[in-house]
Amino acid sequence: MAETILSLEDAGLSLMGNAGPVDILHGVSLAISKGESVSLVGPSGSGKSSLLMLMGGLERPTSGTVRALDHDLGRMDEDALARFRRNHMGVVFQSFHLIPTMTALENVATPLELAGVADAFDRAEAELASVGLAHRAGHYPAQMSGGEQQRVALARAAAPRPSILLADEPTGNLDATNGAQIMDLLMDLQTRHGATLILVTHSSELAAKCDRMVTLRDGRVVSETRPQKGSRT
């Protein structure tokens, strides 16, 4: 039986709005196995990104539990959560979130240095090469295209060898060509490093590459399907 690496049990999320609390997620129960790739799909406003934030400890559940690597994320303080993410999770956002005053190499090496990795720059250099950007190591984000910046963000997330890789609309700001390249790189990184991948996407093509597709609507999981394995190429 596959080992469960991340699980939610009856998890809910409410956020405070101008008119009072707003219920975002309702009673979500989900178990994700080690090494599995899972896509979160559904219409805008269905709660996909909020669910991903719960999984990453970036939001706290207001009901139920969220566990990752046998840790109850809802019971950890902010410092403990930050250390946990640094040591076990990689996160890729739609908007890249690179540090503009750092080169591509420095952006990738920074989380490794914070984690105390002795060969941080050597590993960062190798990770940049794996996404085809060895020749851009000395360039700053403003000197790179959107596709290149997202590849740097992927390298940065993958370099610490996280157990869990979270991606929120990683192709959302890219054209079709760059989006396809990022899709292939993301799946390659997940396979190569053996990480568990959870991604939010509106791309049916990217969702079909995953082992399982979880569909949300109005803050609830409404279906789980397994795409035909032949569609993951």
N, C-alpha and C positions, 0 to 999 in steps of 0.2 A: 504493500500500500504506500502511495506517495506521501512524503512528509509535508505537512502543512506549514508554510512559512509565514503566511499572513491570513488573518481571519477577522471577520466582523460578525458580531452576534447582536441582532436587533438594534443596530446602531442608528441613532438619529442625530440630526444637527439642526439647531435653531440659531439664527443670527439676529441681532437687534437692528431693526430698521427705524425709520422716522416715526412710524405709527405703532411701534412696538415689535415684539419678536416675530420673526418670519421663519416658518418651518421649511427647511431646505431638503432634508433627507428624512425618510420615514422607515424605521424598522428594517434596515438593510442587513441581511445575513449572507455571508459569502466566505468561502474558503478557497485559498489559492495555494497550489502546491509548489514546492521547490523546483525551480527550473522551468516553470510554466510561463507561457506568454498569454496575456489576457488583454483584450481590447474592451474599453468602456464606450459604448455608442448610445445615441439617442438624440432627440431634437435639442436645440438650444434651450437652456433653462431647465433641463431635465435633472441636473444635479451631478453630471459627470465629473467636472473639475472639483466640485466640493467633495465628492467621494474620494478622489485622488488625494486631496489635501488631508482628509481624515487618515488615509492609509500612510501618509508621510509624516503624520504628527504635526502638520502645519495648521490644522484645526483640531479642536478637542470635541469628542462626541458629547452631546448634551444628554444622551441616553444610550444604554447598551455599552458594548465594549469593542475596542479595536486592539488586536494583538499582533505583534510582528516579532518573529524570532523568539517567541515565548515571553515577550515583554508587553505589559499592559500600557499602551501609549497614553491612555487617558489618566493614568496615575503618576506619570513622570512629570517633573518640573521642567521649565524651559531649558535650563542648562543641561539636564540629563537628555532631553529630546535632541538638543543640538549635537551633543556628543554621539548619540545613537545614530542620527542621520549621517554625521561625518564618518562614522566607522562602518556603517552597514547599508547606506542608501545613496543612490545617485539620482539627481532630479534634473530633467530637461524641460525647459519652459518654451512656450511659443515665441517669446520675445528675447531669447538668447541670454540676457542678463550677464553679459561679459563686462569685466571691469575695463572701462575705456582707456585708462592710463597705463594698462599693462599689455604687453605683447601677447600673441597667441600662446607662446610657450609659457609665459609667466601665468596666464590665466589657467592653464591646465595644471601647472606645477603647484599653484597656491594651496589647493585643498590637500595635496600630498604633503606639502611642508607642514601645514597645520596638524596633520595626522602623525608627524614625526618620521615620515619615510626618508631614509638616508639618501636614496638615489632619486629624489623627486624629479629633478630636471631630466635625468636620463630616461625615466619612465614616461615623463610628459612628452619628451621628444619621440619616443617609440609610439605613443598613443596618437600623436599628431600624424606620424607617418602612416599609421593604420587607417586613418580617414583621408589620406591623400593630401596632407597639408604640411609635409616636412619643409617644403620650400617657402611656406608662409609663417614659419615659427617666429620670425623677428618682426612681423607686421602687427599693427594695432587694429582693433576692431573697425575703426572708421576707414581703414585702408582695404577692408575686405568686403566682398559681396554678402548678401543675406545668407546664401547657401553656405558660404565659407564660414560665416560666423556660427551658423547652427552646427556645422561639423566640429568647430572648436568646442562648442557647448557639449556635444556628444562625447568628444575626447575627454573633456573635463569630468563629466559624469562617470565615465567608464574607467578612468585611470586608477582610482582607488580600489578597483575590483569589488564593487558593491554586491551584496547578496541580493538586493532589491533595486531595480531600476524603474523609476517613475517618469513618464513622459506625458506632458500636457500639450496636445495639439502640436507636435514637433514639426509638422509640415504646413501649419496653418498660415504662416507668413511667406511662403515660398511659391514660386511658379511650379508648373507641372514637372519640368525637367529636374529642378533642384529637389522638389518634393520626392520624386522617385528615387533619387540618389540617397536622400536622407532615410527613406524607408529601408532601402537595402542595407545601408550602413548600420541602422538601428538593429535590425534583425541579426546582422552579422556579429555585432558587438555582444548581443544577448547570448547568441550561440557560442561564441568564442570564449566568453568569460563564464558561462554557465549561470548567468544571473536570472532571477525571476523578473519578468517584464510586465508592467501594467501601464497601458497607455490610453489616453483619451484621444479620440479622433473622430472627425466627420468623414474621413476617407474610407469608403467601403473596401477599396483595394488593400489598404494597410490593415484594416480590421480583419480581412480574410486571411492575412498572413499569420495571424495569431492562432494559438491552440484553441482558444475559447473566446467567444464574443458575448459580453454581458450588456443587455439593453436596458436602459433606464428611461422612465417616463414619470414626470411629476414627483421626482425624488424617491421613486421606488424601482427596484429591480423587477422587470416584467418578463424577462426571458433570458435564458442562457443557451447558446448553441455552440456546436463545434464545427467550424468550416471544414470542408473536405480537404484532406491533407495535400491533395494535388494542387490546391490553389496557393500553397505557400512555396514559392519558388525563389 
